Amino acid sequence: MLSVLSNPALLLAAEGEGGGVEFPPINLIVKWPAAFGDGQWYAFNKIALISMIGMLVPVILFWLAGRKASLVPKGIQNVMETSIDFVEDQIVLPAIGPDGMRYLPMLVSMFFFIWIGNLFEVIPTSHMPANARMANPLLLALTAWVMFIGVGLKHHKLGYLKEALFPPGVPKALYLLVTPIEFLSTFLIRPFSLAVRLFANMLAGHILLVTFSVLTITLMVLGPLVIVGGLSFAMLVAFTGFEFMVAFLQAFIFSLLTAVYIGGALHPAH
């Protein structure tokens, strides 16, 4: 898609009496050629590269922060400790409680991986969030699913399944209706909704930015519509700022919901 955006001539129709605008195929928005292994399970493309960066950047940042740690944090150490405090105060403690501190490393890692992967939506020359492809959101959702079920079984054994599928206080006759609903909502819909929420929000934002990018370039090269192109560019800038906020918000929401599900498994009676 970047090659299309960087060449306005590709947006002009090659044929037709009066000319016109030819927009690139929609599949170019999310389809990226593989650098190697095309068609194989180990294929490596732009999404894989962004995902790898999303894993390595937090590792490097925390390594730099802890390399020369001091009692009074400053510089990168201060930034990373503040980030940990944010996840602890805004995600772990409200959703799980003090017992959730053992899950802080996982939630910090999840938050940073999602956030950095999302930021590539607004980074020049990238223009593609890693989570606008379903693989990453699905893998993260399955991780959350395994975690909260594992926590429930570890702390409550099969009693967790009983509490989840047969909520106390419900008339026994209603279990015929309630139990299937609880099974679907707790064990199937939760991971599905986690994955789809992240994927759909990032894909929608990506399509929005690509649309206004193509529209801006198209209007700029059509002389009489330069003024309208300026308005389109202003909207592109505004939506870029909005998507920058969405990148953070989606990482926060995904991590928070994961913590909520873990807290529910840890304290099923509540």
N, C-alpha and C positions, 0 to 999 in steps of 0.2 A: 504493500500500500504506500509505503514511503516513496518509492520510485514514481508512483503516480502523482503524489502531492508535489514532488520536487520538479515535475515537468508539466507545466500548464498546457503545453501543446497536446498532451495526451487527452485533455478534457474537451478538445474541440473536435467536432465531427469531421471526419475525412471525406464524407460524401454528403450529398444533398445539395439542392439548388441554393437555398438560402443559408446554408451552414446551420449550426446549432451546437448544442452541448451534449457531449457523450460522457456520461459518468462511468467510472470503472465498475466492473462486476462486483456484486455484493460479497461474493466469496473471498475477495481479496482483503476484506476487512479483518478476517480471522484466520486466513490461510497463509502459512509461512513455509517456504521451502526448507527442506532439511539440509544442513551443512554436510552431513554424512549419514549413512544408514537409512536413506529414504525408503519407506515402506516396511522397515524392520522395527522390532520392538525397541531397539536401542537408538532409533533415529534422534538426532540432535538438531533442534531448530531454535528459533528466536525465543520461544516460550521456555524451552529447557535452559537456555542461557540466562534468562531473567530469573528463573527459579533458582538456579545455582547461585546467582548474585544475591538473591534474597536469603539464601542460607549462609553464604560466606560473610556478608557485610556485618550482621550481628556478631558473628564469631570474632571477627577482626576488631570490631568496636569494643566488645567486652574484654578481649585480650589486651588491647591498648589501655583500657581503663584499669585493669587489674595488674598490669605489668609493674607499675610503680605506685601502687595504692598507698595513700597517706591517710592519717586520721582525719585531717581536714581536707575533704575532697575539693579538687579544682580541675578546670579544663574538662577533658573527656570523661574523667572519673565522675565529676559532678553531674554531667549530662546523663551518663548511664545509670548512676544511682538514682537520679530523679525519675528516670524512665521506669526503673524497678519499683520505686515508691508509688508511681502513678498506677501501675498494674495492681500493686498490692492494695492500695487504698480505694481504687475505683472499680476493681473487678473482683479480686480474691475475697477481701473481707466482707463487702456487702453481699456477695452471692453465696459464699461458702462459710465464712466465719474464720476464727483463728485456726480451726482444724485444716483449713485449706492452704496453709503456708507450704505444705509439702508439695503442692501442685503449682506453686509459683513459677519454678523454672520452666515447666511445660507451657504455661499460659504466657509467660514473657516471650518464649521462643515462637509460639504461635502468633502472638500479636505482631512481633517484628517481621516475621516471614510474610504475613499477609500485607502488612503496611508497606514494606519495601517493594513487594511484588506489585501492589496497586499503584505506587508512585510512578512506575514506568509509563503509566498512561499519559502523564504530563511532562515527561522528560524528553527534550528534543532528540531527534534521530531514533527514538524508540517508539513512542506513541502507541504502546500496547501493554496493558496490564496483564501480568501473568495469570490472574484469576478470571480473565475474560474467556478462558478456555476451561471446560468443565473438569479436566483431570485434577488440577490443584484443589479446587473447592471440594470435590468428591473425596479426595484422599484426606484432606483436613477434617471433613465431616465424619469419615469412617474412623479417624483417629479419636475424635471426640466421642463417637459412639462406643468404641472399644473401651475408652477410659471410663465413662460413667457407668457402663454395665459392669466393668471389672471392679470398680470401686464398690458398687452395690453388692456384688457377690462376695467380695473380699471381706466386707465389714458385716454383712447380714446373711451371708450364705443364701440358701433358697428362700429365706424370709423376705429378701428384697423383691423377688419375683411375685411373691404372694401379696406384699404391700402394693406393688405397682399394678398388678392385674385385678386384685380384689380389694379395693379401697375400703377401709373400715368405716362403719356407719351407714353403709348402703344396704337397703333391704335385699335379702338374698335373691328374690325373684328378679331384681333388676340386674343382677350379675350377668344374665344372658345378653343384656344389651351393653352394660358398662364394660365388661371384660374385653370384648372384641375392640371396642373403641379405645380403651386404655392401651391395649396391645399395639394397635395401629399408631396411635399418637405418640406413645413413648418409645417404641422400638423401631418403627419404620418412618414415620413422618418427621421425627426430630432430625435425623441425619439428612433426610431428603431436603427439608426446608432450610437447614443450615447451608447445604451446598448450593441450592438454587438461589437463595437470597444473595449470597456473595457473587455467584456467577452472573446472575441477571443484572444486578446493579452495576457491576464493572463492565459488562458487555454493552449495556444501554449507554453508559457514559462514553465508552469508546466509540460507539456508533455516532453518538451526538457530536463528539469532537471531530471525527472524521468527516461527517456531513458538513459541518460549518467550515472546516478547512478546505474541502473541495469546493464548496459554494463560494468562499472568499476568493480563492485563486481564480475560479471561473469568472466571477464578476469583475475582478481586477483586470483581466485580459480582454474583456469586452468593453471597449472605450466608453460608450454612453452610460454604462452601469457602474462606473467607478465609485460614485457616491454611495450607491447601495452596497457595493463591496466593502466600503469603509464601515458601514453599519454592521455588516455581517462579521467583519473582523472584530469589532467591538464586542459582539455577542460571543465570538470565539474566545476572546480574552476572559470575558465574564464566566463562561462555562468552564474554562480551564481552571480558574480560581475555585469554582464550585466543586469540580471534580477532585481538586487537591484536598478539599475538606472531606469529600465522600471517601477518598482513599483511606484517610484516618478513621472515619466513622465506621466503615465496614469492618476494619480490623478490630476496632473496639467492640462492636456489636457481636461479631463472631466469637471473640474471646470471652466476652461477658456471658453469652448464652451457653458456651461450653462450661464455664464456671457454674452457672445456674444448674445445669444438668448434673454436674458432679456433686454440687451441694444437695440436690434432690436425692441423689443416690446415697450420699453419705448420711443424710437425715431424712429417710423416706416418710417418717411419721409427720413431718412438717410440710 
